[in-house]
Amino acid sequence: MAQNQRDLLRAARAAGRKVAAIGGGTGLSTLLLGLKEYTDNITAIVTVTDDGGGSGVLRDEYGMLPPGDIRNCLLALANTSASMNELLNYRFPEGSLKGQSFGNLFLLALNGVCGSFQTAVARMNDFLAVTGQVLPVTTSNVSLYAEFEDGSRVVGETSITRAKKQTSLMIQKVGLEPEGAKALPEVIQAIEEADLIIMGPGSLYTSIIPNLLVDGVAQAIQQSRALKIYILNIMTQDGETEGYSAADHLQALLNHGGRADICLYNTDRAPRRLLEKYAGESARQLWPDTAAFRRMGVELTGESILSLDPNLVRHDPLRLAFAVMKTAARRAPRQGALGDYDELMLRQEGRGYVADPRDQSGALPPEPGQKLLPPSGMLWDAFICRHVFRQPPAAAIRSPGGAPPGSAAAAAGGWGGVGRKARLLPYLDAGRPRSVGSSFRRLWL
């Protein structure tokens, strides 16, 4: 890839949408892993009610907020070596530290050095050269409680899940105790400044909704003029939402102060082998009822965003991010150069998956590794003319051979370093592209 094109992509990410992504668990980190390909302006707002596993042990013994979800989001947005990620994800296999991850212990040490969890997370952001920022939704030490349909009340995430599995009762409401936990000012500011707010994917009652229960968060979301997208889980979850329909998920979100303009859902059917495995956990795949969502005033948008993981049903990070940003471009297009940047990034990540309407052939390479021209080169040509050479595309800038920008002759002649040939490097997995972003990576020659 030529240096000017690398610079252009860096500028596009730097000018990318301001995104507030709200959630926790593996769902949020999966989303962040893909989003950082499109924008540098990401704020991950993470729940702090986890009381299980290694995070629960550190919370009980040291009185710190649970670090696990924070760590996962930091690593998803980190710009460090694979060795550093491997180190921070390392879990001790035995002894008194059995099950603890080094990343959690690193945050624990920073918490002691810095004197506060908020400062420790901020320092971790710096150490890992994080794209955007990761914020705990609050620094108050709160616990989650649930009220079930029989009127019973259970406190603690792990206790809620256990009670749900034992009784099969439906959760009517969740809340925080003690009440009155305040959101960090930076959290409210990020929501107010965002032009895209994303809730999910992730555990409905233990990852997404707890953020809405912190004072100031739901109000800021409701007052924001940003586009709000709720990402529906692919499956119901044992111990939380078994028996729920897709509409039930959205209704629970709305009942706890959430808002959504669009619900994004997966259109791929999970493999039968995995569906049978999940059925043993009382989980099934979710398929939205269009009429039910219409009655709630929320638009449904379906996309192919299922991962090809052979062992788990989950979202593909890059397909998911592509679907989110494509939906945002359709429903809330930005104007001028910012809109051009958005289009550029979508085509950069999606070319080879979505045919360029300005490419007359409209064909993908028949064989992996085949060289071919980018779709007519017109997007690059128009963008470079408008924002680099400061001339309209119709200014008839021509190649040494006299051919107009975007033509095959211009590409062959190397017009201005813009309309050159591209080599597409497809990474195929199980006979089809693994993801939008990685299926056709372009190297501009």
NULUMTI-629372 format. One record per residue (C-alpha): residue in one letter; x, y, z. Coordinates in steps of 0.1 Angstrom, whole numbers, plus 2048, in hexadecimal, padded with zeros to 3 digits. Layout:
<atoms>
aXYZ;...
</atoms>
This chain:
<atoms>
m800800800;a80E8227F6;q81783A812;n7FD854807;q7E283A809;r7ED82F82B;d7EC853836;l7C9857828;l7BD83983B;r7CC84685B;a7BB867855;a79A85584F;r79D842870;a7A7862883;a788874875;g77285687B;r75185688D;k75085C8B2;v74483B8C0;a7378338E3;a73680D8E6;i724802906;g7257DF914;g73D7C6924;g7497A2921;t755792901;g73A7A38ED;l7477C68F0;s76C7BC8EA;t7617A98CB;l7507C98BE;l76E7DF8C7;l7877C88B5;g7757D0894;l76C7F489A;k79080089E;e7957F8879;y77D816871;t78283188B;d79B83C8A6;n77F84E8B9;i7718318CE;t7668328F2;a75F810901;i748814920;v74B7F4934;t7367E6950;v7457E0973;t72D7C7983;d73F7A697B;d74479299B;g74F77098D;g77075F983;g791770988;s781793988;g76B7899A5;v78877C9B9;l79B79D9B5;r77C7B09BD;d77679D9DD;e79A79C9E9;y7A67BF9DF;g7877D39DC;m78E7DE9B9;l7757E099C;p7747C1986;p7907C496C;g7877A7954;d76F7B993C;i7857D893D;r7A47C3934;n7927B3917;c7887D4908;l7AA7E390D;l7BA7C68FA;a7A17C88DE;l7AA7ED8D8;a7CF7E98E0;n7EA7F08C6;t8057DA8D4;s8177BB8CA;a8077988CA;s82078E8E5;m8137AA8FC;n7EF79F8F6;e7F877B8FD;l80A78591D;l7EC79A92B;n7D477D922;y7E9763933;r7D775094E;f7EA73F96A;p7E3719969;e7E971098D;g7F171C9B0;s7E17389C3;l7DE74D9A2;k7CD73198F;g7B473F976;q7C076397A;s7CC77595B;f7EC78A95B;g7D87A794C;n7C17A896B;l7DF7A7982;f7F07C396E;l7D17D9973;l7D17D0998;a7F57DC99B;l7ED7FC988;n7CF80199F;g7E78009BD;v8018169AD;c7E88309A0;g7D18309BD;s7B182D9A9;f7A2815990;q799831978;t7BD83D977;a7CA819974;v7B3814955;a7BF835946;r7E382A94B;m7DC80893B;n7CD81B91D;d7EE82D919;f80480E91E;l7F17FB903;a7EE8188EA;v7C98128E9;t7B481F8CC;g79C8378DC;q796830901;v787817919;l773823937;p762812954;v73F81F955;t74382897A;t75C825995;s74281D9AF;n7437FA9BE;v7217ED9B4;s7107CC9B1;l6F57C1999;y6D47B39A6;a6B77A3994;e6927A199B;f68178298E;e65D77D983;d65476D9A4;g66078C9B7;s68077C9C4;r6A07919C4;v6C37859BE;v6E47999C2;g7037939AE;e70978A989;t714766990;s6F77619A9;i6DE76F990;t6EA757975;r6E973998D;a6C6742999;k6B9746976;k6C672496C;q6B771398B;t69572398A;s68F72B965;l67D74B970;m67E76995A;i692788964;q67A7A6968;k6937C1972;v6B77C697B;g6C67E298F;l6E67ED9A2;e6EC7EE9C7;p6F48049D7;e6E081D9C2;g6EE83E9B6;a70E8339A5;k71985098F;a72884C96C;l74A85A966;p74987D957;e75E86F939;v743855933;i72786F931;q73D88591B;a744869903;i71F8618FF;e7178868FA;e73288A8DF;a72B8698CD;d71B8688AB;l7168428AE;i70C8308CE;i70E80A8CE;m6FF7F38E8;g7087CE8E6;p70F7B48DD;g7127A28FE;s70079491C;l6E07A991E;y6DB7AA944;t7007A894F;s7147BB935;i6FE7D4923;i6E17DF93B;p6F87E495A;n707802948;l6E5812943;l6DE810969;v6FB827972;d6EE84A978;g6F186095A;v6F784693F;a6D483E934;q6CB863935;a6E986C91F;i6DF851906;q6BB85D905;q6C5881900;s6E087A8E5;r6D88818C1;a6F18668B6;l6E78478A3;k6E082B8BC;i6E68078B1;y6DD7E98C6;i6F07C98BB;l6DA7AB8C2;n6EB78C8CF;i6EC76E8B7;m6E07568D2;t6CC7578F2;q6E1752911;d6DC73792C;g6D874794E;e6CC768940;t6B5768921;e6AB74591A;g68774690C;y68B76A900;s6827758DD;a69778F8CB;a67C7A98D3;d67E79F8F8;h6A37A98F8;l69C7CB8EA;q67E7D0901;a6947C9920;l6AE7E2913;l6937FD90F;n6837F5931;h6A57FD941;g6AA81E930;g6BA814910;r6B18228EE;a6B78158CB;d6B18228A8;i6BC802897;c6C07DE8A2;l6DC7CC88F;y6D87A688E;n6EA78987E;t6DA77885F;d6F175985D;r6E473986B;a6FC729883;p70870587B;r6F06EA887;r70C6DA89B;l7106FA8B0;l6EB7008B3;e6E76DD8C2;k7046E48DA;y6F47048E5;a6D26F48E8;g6E06DF904;e6E5701917;s6C170C90F;a6CE7258F6;r6C072A8D3;q6C77418B5;l6B47628B4;w69F76C896;p68E78E899;d669794893;t6677B287B;a6447BB887;a64E7BC8AC;f66B7D28A5;r6567E9890;r63D7ED8AC;m65A7F88C3;g6668118A9;v6888018A3;e6957FA880;l6A27D787A;t6C27D2866;g6CF7AF85E;e6F37A8854;s70A78A84F;i71F78D86F;l72376A87C;s74675E884;l75373E875;d760733897;p75A70D896;n75470B8BC;l73F72A8C5;v72373E8B7;r72F7628B8;h7327818A3;d74F78688B;p7617A6896;l7687B4874;r7477AA864;l7357B9882;a7487DA880;f7437DD85B;a71D7D885F;v71C7F287B;m72F80C867;k71C805847;t6FB80985A;a70782A869;a711837847;r6EE82E83A;r6DA83C856;a6F0859862;p707863845;r72187D84C;q726899834;g7448A5820;a766898826;l75B884844;g74187182F;d75C86A815;y77385C830;d75684583C;e751839819;l776834814;m77981E833;l75A80982A;r768802808;q78A7FB815;e77D7E182D;g7607D4818;r76D7D37F4;g76C7AF7E8;y74D7A97FE;v7367C57F1;a7387CC7CC;d7417F07C3;p7237FD7AD;r73C81179A;d7507F378F;q7417E876E;s74C7C4771;g7407C0795;a7547A0797;l7697937B3;p78A7817AB;p78275D7A0;e7A17507B1;p7B37597D1;g7D07707CC;q7C677B7A8;k7D179F7A0;l7B77B7794;l7AE7DB795;p79C7EA7B2;p7787F27A9;s77F80B78E;g79581F7A5;m77B83B7A5;l77783E7CA;w79C8427D0;d79F85A7B3;a7828707BD;f78E8707E1;i7B28797D9;c7A78947C0;r78F8A47D9;h7A38A27F9;v7C889F7EF;f7CB8B27CE;r7AE8C97D8;q79F8C57B5;p77D8B77AB;p77F89479B;a7738A377A;a7928B8777;a79F89F75D;i7BF89776E;r7CE87D757;s7E9863758;p809865743;g7F8852728;g7DA86A727;a7C1852737;p7A885F750;p7AB856775;g79A83577D;s79D82575B;a7B0805755;a7C9818740;a7D083075C;a7D4814775;a7ED80375E;g800823758;g80282B77E;w7ED84B77E;g7FB861799;g8008437B0;v7DA8417B5;g7CB82A79B;r7E480F79E;k7DE7EA79D;a7D47D97BD;r7DB7B67C9;l7C07A87DE;l7CB78E7F7;p7AD77A802;y7AE767822;l79574B81F;d78873683B;a771718837;g76C721812;r75F745817;p76E766823;r775764849;s76978884D;v7637A8839;g7827B9845;s79A79C841;s78C78B822;f79C7A3809;r7B97B7816;r7C77CE7FB;l7EB7D57F5;w7EF7F37DD;l80D7ED7C7;
</atoms>
